[in-house]
Structure formats: structure tokens, C-alpha cells
Amino acid sequence: MSCMRIMWTVFVTFPEVADKVGKKAEYACTWARALADQLRNREDIHLAIVSVANSEEIQKYCVNNIDFYFLPDEKKMKSNGGGENARKNWNQIINDFKPDLIHIHGSESMVPYELIKMKPNIPLYLTLQGILANYFKDYTAGIIYDEIKKNVTIRDLLRGSGILGDQRSAVHRSRFEQEMLKGVHYLGGRTTWDKVSSLAINPNAKYLFAPEMIRPEFYEAKRWELKNIKRHRIFMHQGFKPIKGLHILLEAMYHLKIRYPDIELHMSGKNIMKNQTIKDQILQSGYVKLLFRKIKEYGLQDCIHFTGVLNAEEIVEELKKAHVMVLPSSIENSPNSLCEAQLVGIPTVASYVGGVPEMLRDGKDGYLYTFNEPLMLAEYISRIFDSDQLAESFSESSYNWIRERQGQELVVNQTIENYRIMIEECRKL
């Protein structure tokens, strides 16, 4: 097959073109940026990436062997897909680039909504991150209704947000997500959970295994070593939504603190739990207010530390310093944070939800527990704290296994093979 012309739609602005459209570089969508770096210099792929900008007309830039297109009217594109004007702009970009296939990264964003509704005569391939239609059912993560009501804040009331408001928003957005999933020809994912969940919505789509690329700093990392850790330190990626389960981890830490008085939690991201001024309190969400109550009730005020926003190298270093990484979410598909931890080799305890059990082998690479069982979470963390032999075994096993199932070369080859299969199938129709 000759050079394949592949067009991506993403919901972030890549750092290399951010200044050209007057935006700050966005460092989300890390899997797409890592994969683009692997594809941009290949002779068998010509890549275009479409995002959005606050402008009045389409913008195009060619940077580092990639054609970057920016759809105008960013606010409208993100809120409702952009309507009829968006369709005209999509057609203009398609006519200019002439893609053989359009790869849509994730179903949570409204940006590709009108594109999918247009039903272009081009194969549409959507790779799954999460699925809102399933996520919102677990959004409150075991928090009872009375506790939610007790922690409603001024911010929640003014914005119509908060735990229940955000859940209602997810329900609303999931209706558009289902339309998008029903409108594509191909679905790509990594777990049985996302396969059965997406095909239940669109049984006519063809599902392809689509592993994701992790940032190179994690593949290049030397393995976690006991001699370099701060004992009884837990690392968790920022989680200020109930679905991420921080309240469960705090309860587990309350029980662990009796045995390990020096226990501490380091979380990536900025500290949004400031509570020193009236402004801090007004801007506080209901869930953060609940976390404050829990931290005070459990006596954990001196145990919680925020690292600030970290780049990939800094996350590697934080993981190497910690004794265990915890993923306490109430639902996940295939979280990259877990892959990153495995690539570094830190022992991990994760909730048995969604696609996680296919990523971490219980008792071999770490431990799995039922997400709303803080006592079980505490038990598994303590086993790792108490046994260097167990921690070393988990580290070596996960470090090697993740490279076998999600190595860089494997991801690139599978991605290109998927593109080839879809393009050839559609040409035969």
C-alpha cells in the first residue's frame, strides 16, 4: 500500500503549534502526542491533526512533518459540535487534506460530533478512552446522598456543578457520545470492558485491539528500587472528582496510620484544597469540601502533600520515591497512570473496576481490591509496606510484563496494521 493519509481529531493543542494560535500548550492527551512522535517521520504515513482554536476561520500549519488544522469558534465546537458552520469547515479540511481514514481520539469531546453526523465517505475510526454512558453510573463512588447534600458549596450552586451536577452533566453528554459511537465504522480499544461497552451501543461496528503509546520517559525509566524509596509513602495521581476515589484512600490511610505513624500521600497536580481565605472557600467544590472534612476527621492534615503539576520526568522520579502507587477509582477503562506506574516498576494497588483487571495481574504485578472497600485497600498496602520481598517481586513482574504487552514498537506496528486493515476493507466496498 502507498503512503496512508491519516487525519486525527484531538481535543487539545499540541505544544509545538500552541504559540501559532495564541494558546498555551496543553499536556493532556499524552498518548496521542507520544504516538505522533513515532509516526511523524515514517514514509508510509502522512499525518494531519485537527483541533480547535478561538479564531474566525480555519488555520493550517505544517510543523515537524505534520499538517495541523484548527477549526474556528472553539467555545461552540466544544459545547455543541459547532452546528452547520462546523460541517462546512470539516468539509473544507477534508477536501484539502484528502484523508484515507479519520482517527477520532476519544468520545468525550463534542469536537467531532458534526463530523460523525456528516457520514463522510471515509472510514471513521474512534479509539476509546472512557465511556460516559457507563462512567456516570459510578460517579458518586459510594458517597451517600445525605453526605453529598451536606457538602454542597456556593460554587456548586452558582455553577450548577458539584457531585450531583457533574453527574447530570455526564448523563447529558453521554447522549451525544452514544450518537457518535453509533455513527462510526470502527472502534478501537484495549480491554474487554471497553469492547463490550462500546459494541452494546454500536453492534454494527468492527472492534480492533488498539494499544496506546505511553510517553518515552516511562519506557526509558530504570526500574524502581527499594533503596531509593521513602518508606510508607503513597503516590496517587490528582483526583478531585469522586470517581477517582480519593475519599476511599483517605479512609484506608486512617486505618494504616495506627501502624505507620509516618505514612504520607503525595499527589500530583496543583493544591486546590487551600482553605485559608473566603475566596478559597467560595471557589471550593462540594467534593473538595468533603475531602477537607475527611482529612480533619481522620487526623491526616500533616500526611497529604501536593507535588504541583509534573512533567513526565518528574512523575518518574516521584514514582521512584514512593513505596506504593494507588489507583482507587470507582471506574476506569485502561488508565495510562497505571501503565506509567508499571513501566517504572512501582508496586501498585488498584481497584477491580472496568478494564483494570486486564492490566494488572492480581497477586503477581500488584493487588486488586473492590473499590468501595477501604479496609481491603489498607490491608494490601500494608502487605507491601511489610514485605520487601513481595514489593520487589511485584516491581520486577510488572516492569517486564508491561513492556511485553505495550512496548513502543508493538503499539506502532499495531496502529499501522489497524489503519491498513480499515483502509483496505473500505476500498473493497
C-alpha positions in Angstrom: 0.0 0.0 0.0 1.2 3.5 -0.8 1.6 6.2 1.9 -1.6 6.3 4.0 -3.1 9.8 4.6 -4.4 9.7 8.2 -6.3 12.5 9.8 -6.7 12.7 13.6 -9.2 14.7 15.6 -8.0 15.5 19.2 -9.3 17.8 21.9 -6.0 19.5 22.9 -3.5 21.8 21.2 -0.1 20.2 20.7 2.8 22.2 22.3 4.7 22.7 19.0 1.9 24.8 17.5 0.3 26.4 20.6 2.0 29.7 20.1 0.8 29.9 16.5 -2.8 30.0 17.6 -2.3 32.1 20.7 -2.8 29.3 23.1 -0.9 27.8 26.0 0.5 24.3 25.3 -1.9 21.6 26.6 -0.3 18.5 28.0 -3.3 16.2 28.2 -3.9 13.5 25.5 -0.3 12.3 26.2 -0.9 9.0 24.3 -1.6 10.9 21.1 1.4 13.1 21.4 3.7 10.1 22.1 2.2 8.2 19.1 2.5 11.2 16.8 6.2 11.4 17.6 6.6 7.8 16.4 4.6 8.4 13.2 5.7 11.8 12.0 8.8 10.7 10.2 7.5 7.5 8.7 7.4 7.2 4.9 4.2 5.1 5.0 2.2 7.7 7.0 1.2 11.3 6.2 -0.4 12.6 9.4 -2.8 15.6 9.9 -4.1 16.6 13.3 -7.3 18.6 13.7 -8.1 20.6 16.8 -9.9 23.9 17.7 -8.9 27.5 18.2 -10.5 30.8 19.2 -10.4 32.2 15.7 -12.8 33.1 12.9 -11.5 30.9 10.1 -9.6 27.6 9.6 -5.9 27.8 10.3 -3.3 25.4 8.9 0.4 24.9 9.9 2.9 22.3 8.8 5.3 21.6 11.7 7.7 18.7 12.1 6.2 16.7 9.2 2.6 17.0 10.5 -0.2 19.1 9.0 -2.0 20.9 11.9 -5.5 22.2 11.2 -7.5 24.4 13.7 -11.3 24.7 13.4 -12.6 28.1 14.4 -15.1 29.0 17.1 -13.5 26.9 19.9 -16.1 27.6 22.5 -19.0 26.5 20.3 -17.2 23.5 19.0 -16.5 22.2 22.5 -20.0 22.9 23.7 -22.2 21.5 20.9 -20.0 20.5 18.0 -20.4 23.8 16.1 -23.5 23.1 14.0 -23.8 23.8 10.3 -20.7 26.0 10.2 -18.6 23.2 11.6 -19.8 20.9 8.8 -18.6 23.4 6.2 -15.3 23.7 7.9 -14.9 19.9 8.2 -15.6 19.6 4.5 -13.0 22.2 3.7 -10.3 20.4 5.7 -11.2 17.0 4.3 -11.1 18.4 0.7 -7.7 20.0 1.4 -6.0 17.0 3.1 -7.9 14.2 1.4 -7.6 11.6 4.2 -7.8 7.8 3.6 -9.0 7.4 7.2 -10.1 9.7 10.0 -9.0 8.6 13.5 -11.1 10.2 16.3 -9.3 10.1 19.7 -11.9 9.6 22.4 -15.7 10.1 22.5 -15.9 12.5 25.4 -15.3 15.7 23.4 -18.0 17.3 21.3 -15.5 18.5 18.7 -16.0 15.6 16.2 -19.8 15.5 16.7 -20.8 17.2 13.5 -18.1 15.3 11.5 -19.6 12.0 12.5 -23.1 13.1 11.8 -22.0 14.1 8.3 -21.3 10.5 7.5 -18.3 11.3 5.1 -17.4 8.7 2.6 -14.2 8.0 4.6 -13.7 5.3 7.2 -14.2 6.7 10.7 -12.2 5.1 13.5 -12.8 6.0 17.1 -10.4 4.9 19.8 -12.0 4.7 23.2 -10.7 6.4 26.4 -13.6 6.1 28.8 -17.3 5.7 28.0 -19.5 8.3 29.7 -22.6 6.1 29.4 -21.0 3.7 31.8 -19.0 6.2 33.9 -21.8 8.3 35.2 -23.4 5.3 37.0 -20.4 5.1 39.3 -19.9 8.8 39.5 -20.7 9.3 43.2 -18.3 6.4 44.1 -20.3 5.2 47.1 -20.8 8.6 48.7 -24.3 8.6 50.3 -26.9 11.3 49.3 -27.0 12.9 52.8 -23.3 13.4 52.7 -23.4 14.9 49.2 -26.1 17.4 50.4 -24.2 18.3 53.5 -21.1 19.3 51.4 -22.8 21.5 48.7 -20.9 24.8 48.3 -21.6 28.2 46.9 -19.5 27.4 43.8 -21.7 24.3 43.2 -24.9 26.3 43.5 -23.7 29.1 41.2 -22.3 26.8 38.5 -24.9 24.1 38.8 -22.0 21.7 39.3 -20.9 19.7 42.4 -21.1 16.0 42.7 -24.7 15.6 41.5 -24.5 18.5 39.0 -21.4 17.0 37.4 -23.2 13.6 37.3 -26.2 15.2 35.5 -23.8 16.8 33.0 -22.2 13.5 32.3 -25.6 11.9 31.7 -26.4 14.7 29.2 -23.1 14.4 27.4 -23.4 10.7 27.2 -26.4 11.0 24.9 -24.2 12.8 22.3 -21.4 10.3 23.0 -23.8 7.4 22.1 -24.7 9.2 18.8 -21.0 9.4 18.0 -20.3 5.8 18.8 -23.3 4.7 16.7 -22.0 6.8 13.8 -18.5 5.3 13.3 -17.5 2.3 11.2 -14.7 1.1 13.5 -14.0 1.2 17.3 -10.6 0.7 18.9 -9.9 -0.2 22.5 -7.7 -2.1 24.9 -9.9 -4.1 27.2 -12.9 -6.4 27.3 -14.7 -3.8 29.2 -14.5 -1.1 26.5 -15.2 -3.8 23.8 -18.5 -5.0 25.3 -19.5 -1.5 26.4 -19.0 0.1 23.0 -20.4 -2.8 21.0 -23.5 -2.7 23.1 -24.1 0.8 21.8 -23.0 0.1 18.2 -23.1 -3.7 17.5 -22.5 -3.0 13.8 -19.1 -1.5 14.3 -15.9 -3.6 13.9 -13.8 -3.6 17.1 -10.0 -3.6 16.8 -7.4 -4.0 19.5 -5.6 -0.7 19.8 -2.9 -0.4 22.5 -1.8 3.1 23.5 1.6 4.7 23.4 3.0 5.9 26.7 5.4 8.8 26.9 9.0 7.8 26.2 10.3 8.9 29.6 8.4 5.9 31.1 9.8 3.4 28.6 13.3 4.6 29.3 12.9 4.6 33.1 15.2 2.4 35.1 13.3 0.2 37.5 12.1 1.3 40.9 14.4 0.2 43.7 13.7 -0.2 47.4 17.0 1.6 48.4 15.7 4.8 46.8 12.2 5.0 48.3 10.7 6.9 51.2 9.1 4.1 53.2 5.3 4.3 53.8 4.9 6.9 51.1 1.9 6.5 48.8 1.7 8.2 45.4 -1.6 8.9 43.6 -2.4 11.0 40.6 -4.6 14.0 41.2 -8.2 13.0 41.8 -10.6 15.8 42.8 -13.6 14.1 41.4 -15.5 11.4 43.4 -14.9 8.9 40.6 -11.1 8.9 41.3 -11.8 7.5 44.8 -9.5 9.8 47.0 -12.1 9.6 49.8 -11.7 5.8 49.8 -7.9 6.1 50.1 -8.2 8.6 52.9 -10.2 6.2 54.9 -7.7 3.4 54.2 -4.9 5.8 55.4 -6.8 6.5 58.6 -6.6 2.8 59.5 -3.0 2.5 58.3 -1.8 5.5 60.4 -2.2 3.5 63.5 0.5 1.1 62.4 2.6 3.5 60.3 2.6 6.9 62.0 4.9 8.3 59.3 2.5 7.4 56.4 2.1 10.1 53.8 0.4 10.6 50.5 2.0 12.5 47.6 -0.4 13.7 44.9 0.5 15.1 41.5 -1.1 18.4 40.4 -1.7 21.8 42.0 -3.1 22.1 45.5 -6.7 23.0 45.0 -7.5 22.1 48.6 -6.5 25.5 50.0 -8.9 26.7 52.6 -7.3 29.8 54.1 -9.4 32.7 52.7 -13.0 33.4 52.0 -12.2 33.3 48.2 -10.7 29.8 48.7 -13.9 28.6 50.4 -16.2 30.2 47.8 -14.3 28.5 44.9 -14.2 25.2 46.7 -16.2 22.3 45.2 -18.5 20.1 47.2 -16.2 17.1 46.8 -13.2 19.1 48.0 -15.2 20.3 51.0 -16.0 16.6 51.7 -12.3 15.8 51.5 -11.4 18.5 53.9 -13.9 17.1 56.4 -12.4 13.6 56.0 -8.8 14.8 56.4 -9.7 16.6 59.6 -11.8 13.7 60.9 -9.0 11.2 60.2 -6.2 13.4 61.6 -4.3 13.4 58.2 -3.6 17.1 58.0 0.1 16.6 58.0 0.1 13.5 55.8 -1.1 15.0 52.5 1.4 16.6 50.1 0.9 18.1 46.6 3.8 18.0 44.1 2.5 20.6 41.7 2.0 19.9 38.0 4.6 17.4 36.9 6.1 16.6 33.5 6.9 13.0 32.6 10.4 13.0 34.0 9.2 14.4 37.3 6.4 11.8 37.6 9.0 9.1 37.0 11.0 10.5 39.9 8.0 10.7 42.2 7.1 7.1 41.5 10.6 6.0 42.2 10.5 7.7 45.6 7.2 6.2 46.7 6.6 2.8 48.4 3.4 2.1 46.6 1.1 3.7 43.9 -2.6 3.5 44.5 -5.4 3.7 41.9 -8.6 3.8 43.9 -11.1 4.8 41.1 -14.7 3.7 41.1 -14.5 3.1 37.3 -11.7 3.1 34.8 -11.1 1.7 31.3 -7.3 1.4 30.9 -5.7 4.3 32.8 -2.4 5.5 31.5 -1.4 6.3 35.0 -1.4 2.6 35.8 0.7 1.8 32.7 3.2 4.5 33.7 3.5 3.1 37.2 4.1 -0.4 35.7 6.7 0.9 33.3 8.6 2.4 36.3 8.0 -0.8 38.3 6.5 0.6 41.5 4.3 -1.9 43.4 0.7 -0.9 42.8 -2.7 -1.5 44.4 -5.7 -0.7 42.1 -9.4 -1.1 42.3 -11.0 -4.0 40.5 -13.1 -2.0 38.0 -13.6 -1.7 34.2 -10.6 -2.8 32.3 -8.1 -2.6 35.2 -8.0 -6.4 35.9 -6.6 -7.0 32.4 -3.8 -4.5 33.0 -2.6 -5.6 36.4 -2.5 -9.3 37.4 -3.7 -9.7 40.9 -1.0 -11.2 43.2 1.6 -11.1 40.5 2.1 -7.4 39.5 0.3 -5.9 42.5 -3.1 -6.2 44.2 -6.6 -5.6 43.1 -9.4 -4.8 45.6 -13.1 -3.9 45.4 -13.2 -0.1 45.0 -15.5 0.7 48.0 -13.6 -1.5 50.5 -11.1 0.8 52.3 -10.2 -1.9 54.8 -9.1 -4.2 51.9 -7.2 -1.4 50.4 -5.4 -0.8 53.7 -4.6 -4.5 54.0 -3.0 -4.7 50.6 -1.0 -1.5 51.1 0.3 -2.9 54.5 1.4 -6.2 52.9 3.6 -4.2 50.5 4.9 -2.0 53.3 5.7 -5.1 55.4 7.4 -7.3 52.8 10.4 -6.1 50.8 10.4 -9.4 49.0 6.8 -9.0 47.9 7.4 -5.4 46.8 10.5 -6.5 44.8 8.5 -9.3 43.2 5.6 -7.0 42.1 8.1 -4.5 40.8 10.1 -6.9 38.6 7.0 -8.6 37.3 5.0 -5.5 36.3 8.1 -3.8 34.8 8.8 -6.7 32.4 5.2 -7.6 31.6 4.1 -4.1 30.5 7.0 -3.9 28.1 5.9 -7.2 26.5 2.2 -6.2 26.1 2.6 -2.5 25.4 6.1 -1.8 24.1 6.7 1.1 21.8 7.3 -1.0 18.7 4.3 -3.1 19.3 2.0 -0.1 19.7 3.3 1.5 16.4 3.0 -1.7 14.5 -0.5 -2.5 15.7 -1.6 1.1 14.9 -0.3 1.0 11.4 -1.8 -2.5 10.8 -5.2 -1.3 12.0 -5.0 1.7 9.6 -4.1 -0.7 6.8 -6.9 -3.1 7.5 -9.6 -0.5 7.7 -8.5 1.4 4.6 -8.3 -1.8 2.5 -11.6 -3.1 3.7 -13.3 0.2 2.8 -11.7 0.3 -0.6 -13.2 -3.1 -1.4 -16.7 -2.0 -0.6 
